């Protein structure tokens, strides 16, 4: 039988404590914000100014510095939402439930941006704003899943019951993630195949790749910042009658 060491168990217990989580996020947010700008500004400058034009697409390819990180994050956030939802279902950890529902609006925003920028990029490349392509259609379904999670949580007054329903929906919908990822390999699609995540080597020049990776890191940091801020608000609403919240409000 596998046993969790006491030190790790105590760490998870502390992290699951709402007062400790709230205090920790208050310390982390300024540092995360500084790191976000540290990655974002060089990424934008490198992608929009320093990177050379593409030999086929010219400067129109530069939309990838918004589109690609947004698409990556749309998948990443949903997987994290499903994992946290499962943890909330199994171990009834309130913070896991909060992470799950707090991730949904941020993930929906990334998915919407990915769809819009994909359409803007597709117009000059494909000659049309939208096609019922396997990748595009499955990404649109992902947006509907995010909106479904948000709507379901808002429709149920009992937030513990709402969190359980949301977690189940997130777990059912996670089957769409590998479909999105592998759609360009499983079906004949207009969407280009992987260029950065290829196992041998990326099919993109290093001068274009570095800004893209910086933007990807910036988008992950933005998600973490937005998640913590939304989680703090959700936590205060759920714990508004707790003594630690009353003490916090009194001190502020």
N, C-alpha and C positions, 0 to 999 in steps of 0.2 A: 504493500500500500504506500502510495506517495504522500509524504507529509510536507507541508509548507513550513519552512523555518520560521521560528517565532519572530525574528526581526522583520522578515518580509510580511508576515501576517499583521504585525503591529503597524507597518507602513501603510498597508492597504486599509486597515481599520482607521487610521488617521485621515487618509485621503477621502474616505467615505463619510467623514464627519463634516456636516455642513459648515459649522463655524470655522474649522481648520481650512476647508476648501475655499471659503470666501476670503479669509485672510491671506491665503497663499496666492490667490488670483490677483488680489490687490497689489501684491509685491511683484508679480510676474508681468502684469500688463504694460508698465512703462518700458521694461526691457524688451518685450516682444514687439512693441511699437517701434522702438529704435532699430531693432533688427529688421523689421519690415521695410523701413525706409532705406536701410543700408543695402538691402538686396534689390528693392524696387527701382531706385534711381539709376544705379549702374546698369540694371537690366534694360530699362527703357532707353537709356542713352546708347547702350551697345546695340540694341536691336533696331532702333529707329534712326540712328546716326552713323555708328561705326560699321555695322555689318554691311557688306557689299550687296548690290542688287542681285537677285536671282537671274541666272542666264536665260530662263524661260519665262518667268512671271514678272520680272522687273522688280519694282518696289511694292507691288500689290501683295507679295508674300508676307510682308511685315506684319500683317494682321495675325500671323501665327503667334506672336508674342502675347496676344490676349486670348486668341481662340484656343490654342493648344493647352496652356495651363488651366483654362476654364474647363475644358473637356476632361482633362485628367482629374481635376478636383471634383467634378460632378460625379465621377465614379468613386473616388476615394472617400468622399463625404458619405455617400450612401452605404458603402461597406462599413465604415465606422459607425454609422447610425444603426445598421443591422446588428453589429457586434455589441454595441452598448445596449441595444434593446434586448438582445438575448441575455446579457448579464443581468439586466433588470428583471427579466422574467424568471430566471433561475434562482438568483440570490436576493431578489427584492431590494436591490440597492437603489436608494432614491436618486443619488447623483447620476447613476447610469441612465435612469429614466430621463433625467433632466438633460443629459448630454445628447440622448437620442432625439428628443423633440426640439432641442435648441439648435441642432445641426440642420434640421429640415429647411428652414427659410434660407439659410446660407447656401446649402446645396442646391436648392431651387434657383437661387440667383446665379450661381455658376452655370447651371444647366441652361438657363435662359440666355445667358451671355454666349455660351458655346453655340447654341442654335442660331442666334442672331448673327454673330460674327461668321459662322459657317455659311450662312446665306449670303452675306456680303462678299465673302471670298468666292463662293460658288458662282455668283453671277458672271464675273469676268472669265472664270475658268471653264464653267460648264454651259454658260449662256442662259442660265435660268436661276431664279432665286431659290427654288425648292424642287427636289425630286423625291419620290417615295423610295429612297435608297435604304438599304438595310441598316446602315449606320445611322442615318438621319432619323429614320422611323423609330428605331430602338431608343435613340437619345430623346426623342419626343415622348415616348412612353415613360422614360425615366422622369421627365418633368411632371407628367401626370401623376406618377407615383409620389413624388415629393409633395405636390399639391394635395393629393389624397391624404397623406399623412397629416399635413397641416390642417386640412378641413376636418378630418376625423377627430383630432385632438381638441379642436375648438368646439366641436358639436357635443362633447361629453362633459358634463359638469364635474363629475368625480374624476380628479386628475390622476389618481392612482389607477382607476379603471381605464381611463383614457390612455395612459402610458402603456398599459398592457395591450390594448387594442392596437395602438400604434406600433408596438414592437412586433406583433404578429404580422401586421401588414408589411412592415419593413423586411422581415425575414422571408415572407412570400415573394416580395418584389426583388429580392437580391438575385434571383435567378436571371434577371435581365442584365446584370452586370457582365458576365462572361459573353452573353450574346452581343452586347455592344462592343466589347473588346475584340472578339474574334470574328465579327461580322464581315470584315473586309477579307478574311481568309476563307470563310465558309461559303460566301455567296459572291456572285459576280456583281460588283458594286462600283459606282463612279468614284467613291471616296478612295483616296490614296492609301496604300498600305503603311505599316509602321516604318518610321525613319529614324527615330531616336532610340526606341526600345528593342531594336534588333539585337539578336544574341551575338552576332559576329562583330559588327561595328555600325555606328549610326551612319545613315546615308545623308548626312548634312555636314557642311564644312564647320570646322571648329569655331570660326569667327561668328557663325550664326548660332552654333550650339550653345556656347557659353552664355550669351544673353538669355537664351531660352531657358536654360537651367536656373539662372538667377531669377527670372520671372516666375518659374515654377516654385522656387523656394519662397519668393515673396507672397505668392498666392496661398501657399500653405500657412505661412505666418498670419496672413490676413484672416484666413479661416479660423485659426486658433484664437486670434484676438476677438473676432466677432462671436465665436462660440463661447468664450469665457464671459464676455459681456452679457450675452443673452442668458447664459446659465446662471449668472449672478442675479439677474432680474427675476428669472423663474424661481430660483431658490428663495429669494426674499418673499415672493408672493406665496409660495407654499408654506414657508416657515414664519409667516407674519405674526403668528400668535406665540412663537417660541421666545423664551427669555433672552436668548442671545441676540435676536433681532431687535427686541425692545431696548436692550442695552446699547446696541449699535446705533439705533436711531436717536437714543437719548444723548449719546456721546457726540453725535454729529449735529 
